[in-house]
Amino acid sequence: MRDESIKKLIIQSTKELIKEKGDVTIKDIADYTHVNIAAVNYHFSSKNNLVQIVISDIMTEFKSDILTKVKSYDQDLVDLEVFLTEILSLTYNFIFTHKGVIKYLFLNLNHQKDSAAQLFEVFFQDNEFLNVVYDSLSRYTKTDNPKELLIKYLMIFSSFMMPLFIELFESKQTNYQIDMIHDKDYKDIFIKKLINLIKS
């Protein structure tokens, strides 16, 4: 297998592993990919470099999905609630299909500084992404106040914190019932309440 193919396979395998586990070892990656540990180190120098690439790819794909959805709307025909429901549904679904990614970003003490920098870069330093989302929020909420728009933007992505709380509950082995968070009715209520806050 050629070097580039091996590299892509390692990245893809790490994506699958980190979605579920949050943090992975070089051995986990090598075993899952059916390559030796030396091959992983050869292509990426360290596990941290590999995981940073993978997290960046995952977050960029998510951002691209949101951007595509936002650009697909006819801004004169879609109302704020429809727009926000779609965006928040994308965010909510991403959270529960990438729980390990969120766990890694928020709970991995060894890499929190790098993770915070990645999140900032993905969601706060991309002019095209920010301009499109801000423009849509401005149209739908009928405000051009930068502080209000920032607050509304942060509300949309505040749901990233939910898996963190879930993980904390699970790690403490509490009796708190969290199964309902995965229920569709819960999701609908959560999104509706968040929309009401954003609209206010």
N, C-alpha and C positions, 0 to 999 in steps of 0.2 A: 504494500500500500504506500502511495506517495506521501511525502511529508505534509502537504497541504490537506490531503484527505484525512490523515491521522489527526491533524490539528482541529479540523472541523468536527470530527467525530468526538474528540475529547471535549470540545466546547458544548456540543449538543448533549452529550452524556452528563456533563456537569449541570447543565440547565435542568435536565430531568431530575437529577438527584437533589439539587438545591430547592426545587419547587416544594418537595416534600419534607426534607430533613432540615433545611435552614443552613446548617454548617456541614461540611463534608471533609473527609481526610483525603490525602493523596492516594492512599490505598483503596478507599471507596471508589474513587474516580478510575483508577487503574483497573480494578476488578470489574467494574461495570462496563468499561470500554474494551476490556480484554487486551490491554496493552501493559507493558511493564512500567513501574514507577519512574524509571529513568526516562522513558519517552515523555511522560507528563512534564517532568522537570526540564527536559531538553527543549521542549516547545514553549514553555511558559516561565521558566526560571524558578517560580515558586507557586504554591497553591494560592497565595494572596493575589498575585497577578492574574491568574486564571479566573478566580472568583470575581475579581473586579471587572474583568472583560465580560463575563457571563451576566452579572448583575446589570451592567451598563446596557448590554444587548436587550435584556428582558424589559428594562424600564423604557428604553428607546422604542421598542415594539409597542409597548402599552401607550406611550405618548403618541405614536403614529396612529394607533387605532382611534384615539380620542380626536386627533387632528382630522382624520378622514371623516369621522362622524360629524364633527362641527362644520366642516367645509361642505358636507352633503346637504345641509339644510338650506331651504329657501327662506332667507331671514324675514321676508315679508309675510310668510304664511304660517310659520311655526311659532307657537306661543312659548313663553318662558317655562311653563310647567313641563311641556313635552320635551323641550330641549334639555332641561335639567334632569328629567327622569332618565333619558337616554344616557347622558354623561355619567350620572351617579350609578346607573345600572352597570355600565362598563367598569367603573371603579370598584363597585361592590363585588362583581363577578371575578375581577382580577385578584382581589384580596383572597378569595377563598380557593382559587385555583393556583395561587402562588404564595400560600401561607408561609412556606419555608423561606421565601425571599424576604418577606416582611420581617419574619423572625430574625433573619440574618442582619438586616439593616438596622433594626432597633435593639436587639438583645445581644449581639455579638460584641462584647466589651473590647475585644482585641482590635476590632476594625471599625468602631463607631465613628471615629474621626473621618476615615476614608469614605464610609457609607454616607455620612451627612454631606460630605463634599459632593458625592455622586448625585444624591437627591437634589441638592441645590443646583448643580449643573444641568441636570435633566429638566427640571421644572421651573427654574428661575433665571437661566442664562440663555435660553433659546429664543431669540427675538421673534422668529416666525410663529412658533407655538404660542408664546405669550400674547403676541399681537392678535392672533386669530381668536383665542379664547377670550381675551379682554374685550375685543371688539364685539363678540357675540354677547357677552355678559352686559356690556354697555347698552347694546340695542334692546335686549330683552328686559333689562331692569330699568332702562331709561335713566341712567346716571352716567356721568363721566368723571365723577369724583374718584381720583386714584386710590384714596384710602378705602372707600367703600368697595371698589372693585377688587382690591387686594384681599379685603376681608371675605368677600364672597368667593373669590378664587380659593382662598385657604379653606373655607368651609367645604368646598367640593372635595378637596383632597384630605380633609380631616378624617375621613373614614378609613384611611390607612392605619389609624391607631387601633382599630377594632381587633385585628389579629394579635396585636401586642397584649391587649387586655385578656383575650382568650388564652394566649400562651401563659400569661401570669396566673390566671385561674387554674389552668391545667397543671402547671408546675407546682402549685401550692396544694393540689389535690383537694380542693374545696368541694363542698356539696352543691355549689351554685350550679343551677341548670343552664347550660350554654347551648344545648341542642337547638333551642328555638331560633338561634341566630342564623342557622342554616335553612330555616323554614321560609318558604316564599312569602307567606303573609307577613312575617316579621320584616323581611326585606322591603316589601311594599310600604309598610308603615314607617320604617326607618327612613326610606327615601322621601316619603311624603312629608314627614316632620322636618327633615333637613331642607327640603325645598321651601317650606313655609318660613324657615329661618332666613334662607337666602333671599327670598322675595320681600321680606320685611324691611 
